[in-house]
Amino acid sequence: MDFMEDSDQKSRILQNYDKWRKSKNYWTQREQEYQEDQETQEREENDQNNQSSLVSTNSSTPTSSSSATRRESIETISLDEAKDLILPRLLPCDTNSIKDPLDFTTSFAHFQAHVFNSLTPTSLLTFETHLQYLLAMSNIWIVGKNKKYPDLDDFFTSSMKDIRKSLYESVDFHITQQKFPYDVMMDIISIVNDINCGLLTKLNAVGKILAKINDDMDSIVIRLLLCVKSMIETLPSDSQKKAVLEFQVSTRYLQPLLQALFDEDDILFKWTNEACFNDADNDLQDRPDGCIENDDLTIGYLEVKPIGKARDHKKINTDLYRLGVFSKAATTKYKLKHIFQVMAVGKVYYIYRRSTINLYTKS
């Protein structure tokens, strides 16, 4: 820079260069902080897992700490003992019965028998790969959108489309009649695009959404428009560079949608930190992340995982299994025909319903 005679210009260039160097260091530091956040999250989860399996115990041997800890022993049972517990809960299966394509209960009973008989010490079930099997042992059947679980093809001859149609009709839900107005949808997309491009403020966008609501509009469409309004008001405008963990996913991103969607009269959506069933006759003492309920009954359960856990099949399937068990217990206790269950990992949702006294389906 010695060749420059204008000292003011030289000073400005040096200042700009210093700012540029600092900006490079800044982004490097942000990347390091992100990595540190990820490592901290993993350590905290490991610590929580370790703490859940450790209990305090009095020790007669002097130690440097005030109390000693040991790993809690886990009670295990043999496969034969486990099968003795499972068998009374399975659907009765007549191996000589004729398969009716629309008799889902009989078909499912044959599938259950197949799973039960295939259990051996060298062929056990895992959450990673056998979610359908594990749920089947609790009389719960996952009904996918487009195709069946591969092993179900030998037991269900109806197409998945026909199965879903039958399930929808059993709860008086006619999918061809549930269409969101095309013009309203296009207007919403236009409003959201204008917000993202900086052409529209959130306040003006909310005004445009409210202006579309009128007395002649379908009540479901009104509720969905209010959900859009709530999300516009609450969701962050910019992408988050730090990792978004489960608590923030729940309270910051999901609550604006779910609260506006489910709150009605005495029904409330809420995050929960207690067991679903406190009665002495129920041994299900685990808790969901959220629920939809009033003082008398619960009509829905929610489990949440951040997008960073989307590839962790064990944790995702464990939550799906828990939702199935929660919902099955609730439909029995409250004598419900169907119940909501929401699994939020990005944009994944499941609705749960009871079709017979013994067979439960998730679709």
Order of alpha helices (4+ residues) and beta strands (2+ residues): alpha-beta-beta-alpha-alpha-alpha-beta-alpha-alpha-alpha-alpha-alpha-beta-beta-beta-alpha-beta-beta-beta
